[in-house]
Amino acid sequence: MDFRNKNVIVTGGASGIGKAISEGVVAAGGHAIIVDLNLELAVKVREELGKDRVSVYKVNMGDSEEIRSMFTKILKDNGQIHVLINNAGIVSTMPFEEVIQAEWDKVISINLTGVYAAISTLYPSMKENRYGRIVNIASVAAKRGGGLLGTSAYAASKAGVIGLTKAVAREGAPFGVTCNAVCPSLTNTPMTMNMTEEKREKVLESIPMGRAADPREIANVILFYGSDLSSFVTGEISDVDGGISMDG
Ligand SMILES: NC(=O)c1ccc[n+]([C@@H]2O[C@H](COP(=O)([O-])OP(=O)(O)OC[C@H]3O[C@@H](n4cnc5c(N)ncnc54)[C@H](O)[C@@H]3O)[C@@H](O)[C@H]2O)c1
């Protein structure tokens, strides 16, 4: 993997899968631009990985106006953005009947509308440069209608990400802009830390590999789609789920 001379935005890059992506970008010689709501944590990652290799920006990915103005600033500050990795997300675990409108709106705004706002702010410059790699993080929940970890609002938001991925891939292809998505299953991150043992056991039973992923195992595939190793791949929805989906 080679990210030398590449500016790579990683939303939610301060924790879990996003942190593993940021580490991978830096290890491959790239500049990781961490966009996160948790600035304190992002600064910590920057200190860990090297101040000259990592930049941090505080952005609420649930606020489209803020995304547009901050991503425009990021473009100005850094020149070309080669890779956009839309990883920031929140989970929603309520049974369908208990999901209230505010919960629905929050999950959709961060997990789906935020991804749209980020892509649409950067897309014109990627198109002009005839180069762009966009990688979106969906979930196995999008394919199954939830049920493993996230439920209805989460599944719907991630299914939306899959549709958006294919549309951007189709329209961006003639201009050198690729767009792919990765669908992880249970991964050991702060997001899944507070699951009950009983629930974890139930989830593990559904995974042929019988274990949760390490964040690096998810990041590896995301980094592949962000790199030039995937130069002839676009619109791909890639399962990184220990064998749950196997849907060809
Ligand atoms: N962990 C899993 O089992 C799993 C499974 C499938 C999909 N995913 C997806 O992978 C992605 C990363 O998940 P994770 O497990 O690493 O989560 P995490 O909670 O460890 O990290 C999420 C990061 O996103 C940031 N973030 C949250 N809301 C934000 C907002 N409004 N604006 C900006 N930043 C925000 C957090 O501060 C954090 O740094 C998410 O999109 C998640 O839905 C995770």
The ligand as a Gaussian input file, in Angstrom:
#p B3LYP/6-31G(d) Opt

LIG

0 1
 N      -17.678000      -1.688000      15.391000
 C      -18.478000      -2.446000      14.675000
 O      -18.797000      -3.595000      15.057000
 C      -18.999000      -1.952000      13.341000
 C      -19.691000      -2.863000      12.525000
 C      -20.180000      -2.423000      11.293000
 C      -19.974000      -1.118000      10.884000
 N      -19.304000      -0.243000      11.706000
 C      -19.140000       1.130000      11.235000
 O      -17.764000       1.457000      11.243000
 C      -17.611000       2.868000      11.473000
 C      -16.628000       3.100000      12.607000
 O      -17.151000       2.499000      13.777000
 P      -16.288000       2.206000      15.107000
 O      -16.762000       0.918000      15.634000
 O      -14.849000       2.422000      14.834000
 O      -16.885000       3.364000      16.051000
 P      -16.228000       4.210000      17.236000
 O      -17.380000       4.656000      18.058000
 O      -15.092000       3.496000      17.871000
 O      -15.610000       5.468000      16.448000
 C      -16.422000       6.367000      15.777000
 C      -15.675000       7.665000      15.591000
 O      -16.567000       8.560000      14.923000
 C      -16.611000       9.784000      15.635000
 N      -17.931000      10.391000      15.496000
 C      -19.110000       9.943000      15.998000
 N      -20.091000      10.812000      15.709000
 C      -19.519000      11.826000      15.009000
 C      -20.003000      13.030000      14.451000
 N      -21.288000      13.390000      14.564000
 N      -19.129000      13.833000      13.793000
 C      -17.827000      13.506000      13.676000
 N      -17.311000      12.391000      14.214000
 C      -18.143000      11.565000      14.872000
 C      -16.318000       9.423000      17.096000
 O      -15.848000      10.547000      17.836000
 C      -15.278000       8.322000      16.917000
 O      -13.970000       8.861000      16.820000
 C      -19.009000       3.407000      11.746000
 O      -19.545000       3.979000      10.567000
 C      -19.797000       2.169000      12.133000
 O      -21.184000       2.313000      11.872000
 C      -18.810000      -0.642000      12.925000

